[in-house]
Amino acid sequence: MGMSESDTSRLTRAATWRVWLAEHDLESCSELCAWLAEDARNAAAWQRVQEDWALFADQANSPEVLELRSEALADAREVGRGRWARSKRFAIVNRLGIAAGILIVACGALLVWMKQPDIYTTRAGERRVVTLADGSQVALDSRSEVSVRFSAQARELTLTQGQARFDVAHDIERPFSVTADGHKVIAMGTSFNVDLFGPSLLVTLIEGRVVVASTPSSVELTRAGPALAQITLDPGEQIVFSPKAPPSVAHVNPGQAIAWENGEVVSENESLTTVVARINRYARDAVVIGDMPTGELHISGVFHTGDVDGFVNTIVEYLPVRAERQSDGTTLLTRR
């Protein structure tokens, strides 16, 4: 339903009051109180403007908000000088309505700005650490992307590709969550690693406490007790979601899960297919497995991210594998 002229006028008047009170560092005044008492619709308009104005307070230190608020207040001050010098009675005039309109537009611009998440990405071979507005830190692995959206009620992040470690600043009033591949990790003052590895999702708790909420299709959680739609992880536990098997929880070495922060890929009797996929996260020219028997070979070791030649030399030395450099720069591994 559209807003009537009367509703628009009330909202404009309420917005003008809000600008003037802020400029004069006042919470209220007798004339405003009298106007609010005249009609319940006046109070409703005032409440709506107050809610928008509160958004400025929530983000008061951001450059975007400071600029928007400064422009609105500057216009209100210019208009207000003439108006309050002439009379103590409140009257809506065209220029004062413009000031209120600027406030409303500024609030709307802020709402649009707040809806846009911050996006952080890394290229092949790049790692970076981002400190968020609340003091939390996100360490991004190679070829990773995370979006961040903060509000007064929640801290919501989405890992869209790659891998990241999250060190969460405690804030009981604003839950911190990371969504990846349709699953949500909810944390409070916690450190955990989220890895979108091929078609699988791995969540490893380093310290603290997290709750992992699965999608409806992933309720058959392999753990003692009945099937659950969500589970709480203890430090050192890792949950794995895979399209080929029910979700499972196991105890792991957290240091191995975050070895990538030190530029390492740690393998403990893993298939060559899995290890090559991890190495390729950091490689500009990929390693390709040419046949199934080669991919099914297992290996343990610590490999340096980005050192594809060193990795290939180790594989050739310890496994029955031959390596051939292809014209496109890739390295083909086949069984010998």
C-alpha positions as CSV (number, residue, x, y, z in Angstrom):
1,M,0.0,0.0,0.0
2,G,1.4,3.4,-0.9
3,M,2.0,6.2,1.5
4,S,-0.6,9.0,1.5
5,E,0.3,12.7,1.4
6,S,-0.6,13.0,5.1
7,D,1.7,10.1,6.0
8,T,4.5,11.7,3.8
9,S,4.0,15.0,5.6
10,R,4.2,13.4,9.0
11,L,7.4,11.5,8.1
12,T,9.0,14.7,6.7
13,R,8.1,16.6,9.8
14,A,9.4,13.9,12.1
15,A,12.7,13.7,10.1
16,T,13.1,17.5,10.3
17,W,12.6,17.3,14.1
18,R,15.3,14.6,14.2
19,V,17.8,16.7,12.3
20,W,17.2,19.8,14.4
21,L,17.4,17.9,17.8
22,A,20.7,16.3,16.7
23,E,22.1,19.6,15.6
24,H,21.2,21.2,19.0
25,D,22.3,18.1,21.0
26,L,18.8,17.7,22.5
27,E,16.8,14.5,23.2
28,S,13.4,16.3,23.0
29,C,11.6,19.6,23.5
30,S,8.1,20.8,24.5
31,E,7.0,21.6,20.9
32,L,8.0,18.1,19.7
33,C,6.1,16.5,22.7
34,A,3.0,18.5,21.9
35,W,3.2,17.4,18.2
36,L,3.5,13.8,19.2
37,A,0.6,14.0,21.5
38,E,-1.7,15.5,18.8
39,D,-2.1,12.2,16.8
40,A,-0.9,8.6,17.1
41,R,0.2,8.8,13.5
42,N,2.7,11.5,14.5
43,A,4.2,9.2,17.1
44,A,4.4,6.3,14.5
45,A,6.2,8.6,12.0
46,W,8.6,9.7,14.8
47,Q,9.3,6.1,15.7
48,R,10.1,5.2,12.1
49,V,12.6,8.1,11.8
50,Q,14.1,7.2,15.1
51,E,14.8,3.7,13.9
52,D,16.5,4.9,10.8
53,W,18.5,7.4,12.8
54,A,19.7,4.6,15.2
55,L,21.4,3.0,12.2
56,F,23.6,6.1,12.0
57,A,24.5,5.6,15.7
58,D,25.3,1.9,15.2
59,Q,27.7,2.8,12.4
60,A,28.8,6.2,13.6
61,N,32.5,5.8,13.1
62,S,32.4,4.5,9.5
63,P,33.5,7.0,6.8
64,E,30.3,6.5,4.8
65,V,28.0,7.4,7.7
66,L,30.1,10.3,8.8
67,E,29.8,11.8,5.3
68,L,26.1,11.2,5.0
69,R,25.3,12.6,8.4
70,S,27.5,15.6,7.9
71,E,25.7,16.5,4.7
72,A,22.2,16.1,6.3
73,L,23.1,18.2,9.3
74,A,24.8,20.9,7.3
75,D,21.7,21.4,5.2
76,A,19.5,21.4,8.3
77,R,21.7,23.9,10.0
78,E,21.6,26.3,6.9
79,V,17.8,26.0,6.7
80,G,17.3,26.1,10.5
81,R,19.1,29.4,11.0
82,G,16.4,31.4,9.3
83,R,13.5,29.3,10.5
84,W,14.3,29.3,14.3
85,A,15.2,33.0,14.3
86,R,11.8,33.9,13.0
87,S,9.6,31.8,15.3
88,K,9.6,29.3,18.1
89,R,6.5,27.6,16.6
90,F,7.2,24.7,14.3
91,A,6.0,25.1,10.7
92,I,6.8,22.9,7.7
93,V,8.2,25.0,4.8
94,N,9.6,24.0,1.5
95,R,13.3,24.5,2.3
96,L,12.9,22.8,5.7
97,G,11.2,19.9,4.0
98,I,14.2,19.6,1.7
99,A,16.4,19.2,4.7
100,A,14.2,16.5,6.0
101,G,14.2,14.9,2.6
102,I,18.0,14.8,2.6
103,L,17.9,13.0,5.9
104,I,15.5,10.4,4.6
105,V,17.6,10.0,1.5
106,A,20.7,9.7,3.6
107,C,19.1,7.0,5.8
108,G,18.0,5.2,2.7
109,A,21.5,5.4,1.2
110,L,22.9,4.1,4.5
111,L,20.4,1.1,4.4
112,V,21.6,0.3,0.9
113,W,25.2,0.6,1.9
114,M,24.7,-1.6,5.0
115,K,23.0,-4.3,2.9
116,Q,26.2,-4.6,0.7
117,P,28.5,-7.2,2.3
118,D,32.3,-6.7,2.4
119,I,34.0,-9.2,0.1
120,Y,37.5,-10.4,0.7
121,T,39.3,-12.6,-1.8
122,T,42.8,-14.1,-2.5
123,R,44.4,-15.2,-5.7
124,A,46.4,-18.3,-6.4
125,G,49.3,-18.6,-4.0
126,E,48.1,-15.6,-1.9
127,R,47.2,-15.7,1.8
128,R,45.9,-12.7,3.8
129,V,44.5,-11.9,7.3
130,V,41.6,-9.5,7.7
131,T,40.7,-7.9,11.0
132,L,36.9,-7.2,11.1
133,A,35.2,-4.3,12.7
134,D,34.5,-6.2,15.9
135,G,38.1,-7.3,16.3
136,S,37.5,-10.8,14.9
137,Q,40.1,-12.1,12.4
138,V,39.7,-14.0,9.2
139,A,42.7,-15.7,7.7
140,L,42.1,-16.6,4.0
141,D,43.9,-19.4,2.2
142,S,44.8,-19.3,-1.5
143,R,41.9,-19.0,-4.0
144,S,39.4,-18.1,-1.2
145,E,36.5,-15.7,-0.9
146,V,34.4,-14.7,2.1
147,S,31.7,-12.1,2.4
148,V,31.0,-10.2,5.7
149,R,27.8,-8.6,6.8
150,F,27.5,-7.0,10.2
151,S,24.4,-5.6,11.8
152,A,23.3,-4.6,15.3
153,Q,21.9,-8.1,15.8
154,A,24.3,-10.4,14.1
155,R,27.7,-11.0,12.5
156,E,27.1,-13.1,9.3
157,L,29.8,-14.4,7.0
158,T,29.7,-16.6,4.0
159,L,32.6,-18.6,2.7
160,T,31.9,-19.0,-1.0
161,Q,35.1,-20.7,-2.0
162,G,38.4,-21.9,-0.6
163,Q,39.4,-22.1,3.0
164,A,39.6,-19.8,6.0
165,R,40.3,-19.7,9.7
166,F,38.0,-17.6,11.9
167,D,39.2,-16.2,15.3
168,V,36.0,-14.8,16.8
169,A,35.8,-11.8,19.2
170,H,33.4,-12.5,22.0
171,D,30.1,-10.7,21.7
172,I,27.2,-12.5,23.3
173,E,24.6,-10.1,21.9
174,R,25.7,-10.6,18.3
175,P,26.1,-14.2,17.2
176,F,28.9,-14.9,14.8
177,S,28.1,-17.4,12.0
178,V,29.8,-18.7,8.9
179,T,27.7,-20.2,6.1
180,A,29.3,-22.5,3.6
181,D,27.8,-24.9,1.1
182,G,24.4,-24.6,2.8
183,H,25.7,-25.3,6.3
184,K,26.0,-22.8,9.1
185,V,28.7,-22.7,11.8
186,I,27.6,-20.6,14.8
187,A,30.3,-19.5,17.2
188,M,30.9,-17.3,20.3
189,G,34.5,-16.4,21.1
190,T,35.9,-19.3,19.1
191,S,38.6,-20.3,16.7
192,F,37.7,-22.7,13.8
193,N,38.7,-23.6,10.3
194,V,36.2,-24.0,7.4
195,D,37.4,-25.7,4.2
196,L,35.4,-26.0,1.0
197,F,37.4,-28.8,-0.5
198,G,36.1,-29.9,-3.8
199,P,32.5,-31.2,-3.2
200,S,33.1,-31.6,0.5
201,L,32.9,-29.2,3.5
202,L,35.2,-29.7,6.5
203,V,34.8,-27.7,9.7
204,T,37.5,-28.1,12.3
205,L,37.2,-26.6,15.8
206,I,40.6,-25.4,17.1
207,E,39.4,-24.0,20.4
208,G,36.1,-22.8,22.1
209,R,32.7,-24.1,21.0
210,V,30.7,-24.1,17.8
211,V,27.4,-25.4,16.7
212,V,27.2,-26.7,13.1
213,A,23.7,-26.6,11.7
214,S,23.2,-28.9,8.8
215,T,20.8,-28.6,5.9
216,P,17.6,-30.7,6.0
217,S,19.2,-33.3,3.7
218,S,22.1,-33.8,6.0
219,V,20.3,-34.9,9.2
220,E,21.7,-38.4,9.3
221,L,24.7,-37.4,11.3
222,T,27.1,-40.3,12.1
223,R,27.5,-40.0,15.9
224,A,26.4,-41.8,19.0
225,G,22.7,-41.1,19.7
226,P,19.9,-40.2,17.4
227,A,20.2,-38.4,14.1
228,L,20.7,-34.7,14.6
229,A,20.1,-31.6,12.4
230,Q,22.9,-29.8,14.3
231,I,25.8,-30.8,16.4
232,T,28.2,-29.1,18.9
233,L,31.9,-29.7,18.2
234,D,34.6,-30.0,20.9
235,P,38.1,-28.7,20.3
236,G,40.0,-31.0,18.1
237,E,36.9,-32.4,16.4
238,Q,36.2,-32.1,12.7
239,I,32.9,-32.6,10.9
240,V,32.9,-33.6,7.2
241,F,30.0,-33.1,4.8
242,S,30.3,-35.0,1.6
243,P,27.8,-35.7,-1.2
244,K,28.9,-39.4,-1.2
245,A,28.5,-40.2,2.5
246,P,26.6,-39.2,5.6
247,P,28.2,-36.4,7.7
248,S,30.8,-37.7,10.1
249,V,32.6,-36.3,13.1
250,A,36.2,-37.4,14.1
251,H,39.0,-36.3,16.3
252,V,41.9,-34.7,14.2
253,N,45.1,-32.9,14.7
254,P,44.0,-29.2,14.6
255,G,47.6,-28.2,13.6
256,Q,47.3,-30.3,10.5
257,A,44.0,-28.6,9.5
258,I,45.6,-25.1,9.7
259,A,49.1,-26.1,8.4
260,W,48.2,-24.0,5.4
261,E,48.8,-20.9,7.5
262,N,52.5,-21.8,7.6
263,G,52.6,-22.6,3.9
264,E,52.4,-26.4,4.3
265,V,50.2,-29.2,3.1
266,V,50.3,-32.1,5.6
267,S,49.2,-35.5,4.5
268,E,48.8,-38.7,6.6
269,N,48.3,-41.7,4.4
270,E,46.0,-39.9,2.0
271,S,45.2,-40.7,-1.6
272,L,47.3,-39.0,-4.2
273,T,44.1,-37.6,-5.7
274,T,43.4,-35.8,-2.4
275,V,46.9,-34.5,-1.9
276,V,47.2,-33.3,-5.5
277,A,43.9,-31.4,-5.1
278,R,45.3,-29.6,-2.1
279,I,48.6,-28.8,-3.9
280,N,46.7,-27.4,-6.9
281,R,45.1,-24.7,-4.6
282,Y,48.5,-23.0,-4.7
283,A,49.7,-23.9,-8.1
284,R,49.6,-21.6,-11.1
285,D,50.1,-24.7,-13.4
286,A,48.1,-27.6,-12.1
287,V,49.2,-31.2,-11.5
288,V,46.9,-33.7,-13.3
289,I,46.4,-37.4,-12.4
290,G,46.2,-39.3,-15.6
291,D,44.7,-42.6,-14.5
292,M,42.7,-44.1,-11.6
293,P,45.5,-46.4,-10.3
294,T,47.8,-43.4,-9.9
295,G,45.1,-41.5,-8.0
296,E,44.5,-44.4,-5.6
297,L,48.1,-44.5,-4.4
298,H,48.6,-43.2,-0.8
299,I,51.3,-41.0,0.6
300,S,52.3,-39.2,3.8
301,G,54.4,-36.1,4.1
302,V,54.7,-32.4,4.5
303,F,54.8,-30.4,1.3
304,H,55.4,-26.7,0.7
305,T,52.5,-24.8,-0.8
306,G,53.4,-23.3,-4.2
307,D,56.4,-25.7,-4.6
308,V,54.9,-27.8,-7.4
309,D,58.3,-29.0,-8.7
310,G,59.4,-30.1,-5.2
311,F,56.1,-32.0,-4.7
312,V,56.3,-33.7,-8.1
313,N,59.9,-34.7,-7.5
314,T,59.0,-36.3,-4.2
315,I,56.1,-38.2,-5.7
316,V,58.2,-39.6,-8.5
317,E,60.9,-40.6,-6.0
318,Y,58.7,-42.4,-3.5
319,L,55.8,-43.7,-5.6
320,P,55.7,-45.8,-8.9
321,V,54.7,-42.7,-10.8
322,R,56.1,-40.9,-13.9
323,A,55.7,-37.1,-14.5
324,E,55.4,-35.4,-17.8
325,R,55.2,-31.6,-18.4
326,Q,52.5,-30.8,-20.9
327,S,52.4,-28.0,-23.5
328,D,49.8,-26.1,-21.5
329,G,52.2,-26.0,-18.4
330,T,50.4,-28.7,-16.4
331,T,52.2,-31.8,-15.1
332,L,50.7,-35.2,-15.9
333,L,51.2,-38.0,-13.4
334,T,50.7,-41.6,-14.6
335,R,51.5,-45.0,-13.1
336,R,54.8,-46.6,-14.2
